């Protein structure tokens, strides 16, 4: 799994179940590859970051919820906080690895 090797490269430590949950969500989102994350962390793309210091941005949550097809999100329910925490933790690891800082947000 490409994501597991990238998590290791970035120094991100997850319990296996948490890592697999994040990978499952990312894998169902067409076009969400490790390169998507690194484009932001290397500051190749700065507009509309998916994650800031304090949160996963609403537009990115919407995409993850819509693309994941998770029954937990059906009917307009909010994404589980634990999942958002895990998704959020992926980005800072990449930013640290690249020697950059997460955007502060609005």
Secondary structure, DSSP 8 states (H G I E B T S, - for coil): -HHHHHHHHHT----HHHHHHHHHHHHHSTT--HHHHHHHHTTS--TT-SB-SS-B-HHHHHHHHHHH--GGGGGG----HHHHHHHHHHHHHHHHHHT-------
